[in-house]
Amino acid sequence: MSPATAQDPSKQAIWEIESSNPELAGQVETALREVVDPEIGLNVVELGLIRDVKVEEKNSAHVTMIMTTPFCPYAPALLEMARTKTEEALDKKTSIAMGTELWDLSFMEEGAGADWGLF
């Protein structure tokens, strides 16, 4: 899973779905990799923006996501795309919340910043 490959282990996201429903975690990750930040050109998993995914009940799920900046002009669209992709992958009604955690480069997957000359 991508959260386990984050640059800084203390900053990695631990998705609840990985322990509660490991058989579903991979398909959610694959679906979320289709959600690309149009300004940066990387997907929300590579950027480390998905902080948690959990199946709350048999028929519902919840995603917590942050933005690279609190004033991201694409936040509403990215949140909705992530919610929709998760809902489609799980075939469960999905809610999404924008987390309050401040993003930094160490949240990115190993090597994701190479094109920027960061890692």
C-alpha positions as CSV (number, residue, x, y, z in Angstrom):
1,M,0.0,0.0,0.0
2,S,1.2,3.5,-0.7
3,P,0.9,4.9,2.8
4,A,3.5,2.4,3.9
5,T,6.0,3.8,1.3
6,A,5.8,7.4,2.4
7,Q,9.1,9.2,2.7
8,D,8.9,9.9,6.4
9,P,7.4,7.0,8.4
10,S,6.2,9.4,11.1
11,K,4.1,11.2,8.5
12,Q,2.6,8.1,6.8
13,A,-1.1,7.7,6.7
14,I,-2.4,4.5,8.1
15,W,-5.7,3.7,6.3
16,E,-8.1,1.8,8.6
17,I,-9.3,-0.2,5.7
18,E,-5.9,-1.9,5.5
19,S,-6.5,-3.7,8.8
20,S,-10.3,-3.9,8.8
21,N,-10.9,-4.9,5.1
22,P,-7.5,-5.6,3.6
23,E,-9.2,-7.3,0.6
24,L,-10.7,-4.0,-0.4
25,A,-7.7,-1.7,0.3
26,G,-5.9,-2.4,-3.0
27,Q,-8.9,-1.7,-5.2
28,V,-9.5,1.6,-3.4
29,E,-5.9,2.6,-3.8
30,T,-6.0,1.8,-7.5
31,A,-9.2,3.9,-7.9
32,L,-7.7,6.8,-6.0
33,R,-4.6,6.9,-8.2
34,E,-6.9,8.0,-11.0
35,V,-7.5,11.3,-9.1
36,V,-4.8,13.7,-10.3
37,D,-4.1,17.2,-9.0
38,P,-4.2,19.2,-12.2
39,E,-1.7,21.8,-11.0
40,I,0.9,19.3,-9.8
41,G,0.3,16.4,-12.1
42,L,0.5,13.7,-9.5
43,N,-2.3,11.6,-8.1
44,V,-3.7,12.1,-4.6
45,V,-2.1,8.8,-3.4
46,E,1.4,9.8,-4.6
47,L,1.0,13.1,-2.9
48,G,-0.1,11.5,0.4
49,L,-3.4,13.5,0.5
50,I,-5.5,10.5,1.4
51,R,-5.1,10.3,5.2
52,D,-7.6,7.6,6.0
53,V,-10.1,5.3,4.3
54,K,-12.5,3.3,6.4
55,V,-15.5,1.1,6.0
56,E,-17.9,2.4,8.6
57,E,-20.8,0.0,8.2
58,K,-21.7,-2.7,5.8
59,N,-23.0,-0.2,3.3
60,S,-20.9,2.9,3.9
61,A,-17.3,4.2,3.8
62,H,-15.5,7.4,4.8
63,V,-12.4,9.1,3.4
64,T,-10.3,11.8,5.1
65,M,-8.3,13.8,2.6
66,I,-6.1,16.9,2.9
67,M,-4.9,19.4,0.3
68,T,-1.4,20.5,-0.5
69,T,-2.5,24.0,0.5
70,P,-5.5,25.3,2.5
71,F,-6.4,27.5,-0.4
72,C,-6.3,24.9,-3.2
73,P,-8.6,26.1,-6.0
74,Y,-9.3,22.5,-7.0
75,A,-10.2,21.3,-3.5
76,P,-14.0,20.8,-4.2
77,A,-13.4,19.0,-7.4
78,L,-10.6,16.8,-6.0
79,L,-12.6,15.9,-2.9
80,E,-15.6,14.9,-5.0
81,M,-13.5,12.9,-7.5
82,A,-11.9,11.0,-4.5
83,R,-15.3,10.4,-3.0
84,T,-16.7,9.1,-6.2
85,K,-13.8,6.9,-7.0
86,T,-13.9,5.3,-3.6
87,E,-17.6,4.8,-3.8
88,E,-17.3,3.1,-7.2
89,A,-14.4,0.9,-6.0
90,L,-16.2,-0.2,-2.8
91,D,-19.7,-0.1,-4.2
92,K,-20.7,1.6,-0.9
93,K,-22.1,5.0,-0.1
94,T,-19.0,7.1,0.7
95,S,-18.6,10.4,2.6
96,I,-15.5,12.5,2.5
97,A,-14.1,15.1,4.9
98,M,-11.2,17.5,4.4
99,G,-8.7,16.9,7.2
100,T,-7.0,19.7,9.1
101,E,-3.5,18.2,8.9
102,L,-1.1,20.5,7.1
103,W,0.6,18.8,4.1
104,D,4.3,18.8,3.5
105,L,6.6,17.1,1.1
106,S,7.4,14.2,3.4
107,F,3.8,12.9,2.9
108,M,4.7,12.0,-0.7
109,E,5.4,8.5,-1.8
110,E,9.0,7.5,-2.2
111,G,10.3,8.9,-5.6
112,A,7.1,10.9,-6.4
113,G,8.9,14.2,-6.2
114,A,11.8,13.1,-8.5
115,D,10.3,14.9,-11.5
116,W,10.5,18.1,-9.4
117,G,14.1,17.4,-8.3
118,L,13.0,17.0,-4.7
119,F,14.1,13.4,-4.0
